[in-house]
Amino acid sequence: MKKSMKYASILFSASLLLAPIFAPGLNYINVVEASDTDTGIDTERLQSIADEIKSNIGQPTFKNFGVSYTSLPVFFDSGFDTAKENGFPGSVFMQYYHANGLGFVDTGVFDDNDYLSSEDAKYLQDNNIYFQMIFYDANNKKITDAGYYISQDAVTMDLNMKYKVDGQSYSGNIPILEKSKMTYLDLDLESAKLQYPKEVTVKTGTTENDIQNIKYMNTKLIDTTSGSNMAIVGGTKEASSDGLLFGNKSDAIANLNSDTTAGVVDAGDPLEDGIYYRVVSAYLTLSAVNYMVIASYGDVDIDVGAEPDEYILPEYDDAPFKFVQKITVKTPSNNNGGNSDVLNGIVTTHTDKDSYSLYNDDNQKVDNRALAANSSWQVDKIRTINGIKQYRVSTHEWVNASDVDFIDGGQVTEGMTVTNLDIPKKVDLSSTHNIYNLHNSNKEVSTTRALAGGTSWLVDKIGTDMHGGIYYGVSSNEFVKADDGVNLVK
């Protein structure tokens, strides 16, 4: 299997090693270039969306999974044509979504859960906002066709949002990125698996509208090809259910496969305690859908993790992935049964001890793992067992609420815990990679510095993140992650 990555606008030599690697970097611009004429467009909202996008995508990486006619070269060919039709030849125009799948969101530039909200995405679509991409080669020459773009090892990009000012031309402009270095990633998928919530539990009083939240339906396709590091192929753009709830699974399966409504029950609103089933439709990004379309015809391997009659893979580009979902509605319990309820937020451990105990699903203390003091963790469930409230921090591990502070709806800002070494060690970087990214202690990737492959470095500190990732400190606040090609000399 071939995997290749092209790093754009990176220039280095062994003699410069840790010296700054040339790259235009990310020049964030907050100036709105537009007429003061009232256009009906909320430019402040567009600027806010632009700020969110540049924060979400960081250094842009376009992913080409090459599984259908909607591969990246076709994306860009179509985009060059659209830009020319709108008076901007030599650039690429794409809408955020597009009916035929040729949208900015389908380029793979967003990671899972980094998509715009459905409200912002709808605003862009309703107002015919386009994303404009202008590509440049290593000589700063504008790239005007997809074939030339794909052939280049050093590409930078200007990214703008374009809107109509006079109702006729796209002269309104919101800059997002300027001369940002590009990464173009070619992936050859051989196998993948779908991750999606086949079962959810909610508390009594949850409404029908509540369970329409995408967090209860979020689906993603994971590359399980050997050596892929479980890369996310694509995630959910939007998801929904038609509101029908069934009293048993077989009736929901019948509805999935034949649209029959036999067995529909009135669960009340808010929902009454009980077990229900429904059919969910999840619309994934095109990079995921393309692969699933091929899988629906049996030509490739995909692990869905359910019986064949419990799901339907999309058979064309704008079709959803449909699956049967079990919903349990119940009142929180304070007994030893340990009933749990879904929630979303973060917990941060206290600082009065070095570490805090974890407990398994049976409320037995975990002997070989604990949470470090002042560390933050994403949680997705809460339970009360033997009168003690606990939050779930991993699939089968819980922490006592008395040991943490909880923030509803919070998100973990991932940093690392750093330990200084008494005796420095050496790390060797394999020449199989041209460069190795540098991170600071907040796990932010440097856009101006990196390490060259085929070099060795002294390590005086080691950092660890909340997921168990290891980082070797090669300068005061620069770390290289322990990964493929990074070898610590014992």
Sequence and secondary structure as in RCSB ss.txt:
>XXXX:A:sequence
MKKSMKYASILFSASLLLAPIFAPGLNYINVVEASDTDTGIDTERLQSIADEIKSNIGQPTFKNFGVSYTSLPVF
FDSGFDTAKENGFPGSVFMQYYHANGLGFVDTGVFDDNDYLSSEDAKYLQDNNIYFQMIFYDANNKKITDAGYYI
SQDAVTMDLNMKYKVDGQSYSGNIPILEKSKMTYLDLDLESAKLQYPKEVTVKTGTTENDIQNIKYMNTKLIDTT
SGSNMAIVGGTKEASSDGLLFGNKSDAIANLNSDTTAGVVDAGDPLEDGIYYRVVSAYLTLSAVNYMVIASYGDV
DIDVGAEPDEYILPEYDDAPFKFVQKITVKTPSNNNGGNSDVLNGIVTTHTDKDSYSLYNDDNQKVDNRALAANS
SWQVDKIRTINGIKQYRVSTHEWVNASDVDFIDGGQVTEGMTVTNLDIPKKVDLSSTHNIYNLHNSNKEVSTTRA
LAGGTSWLVDKIGTDMHGGIYYGVSSNEFVKADDGVNLVK
>XXXX:A:secstr
   EEEE S B  TTTTTS  B          B  SS  S  HHHHHHHHHHHHHHHSS EEEE   STTSHHHH
HHHHHHHHHHTT TTSEEEESS TTS SGGGGS S TT S  HHHHHHHHHTT EEEEEEE TTS EE SHHHHH
H S  EEEEEEEE SSSSS  EEEEEEEEEE EEEE   SEEEEE  SEEEEETT  TTGGGSGGGT  EEEE S
TTSTT EEEEEEEEEE S  BSSHHHHHHHHHH   TTB   TTTT SEEEEEEEEEEE HHHHHHHHHHHTTSS
EEE  S GGGEE  SSTT  EEEEEEEEEE    STT  EEEEEEEEEE SSSSEEEEE TTS EEEEEEEETT 
EEEEEEEEEETTEEEEEEETTEEEEGGGEEEEET      EEEEEEEEEEEEEE TTSSEEEEE TT  EEEEEE
EETT EEEEEEEEEETTS EEEEEETTEEEES TTEEEE 
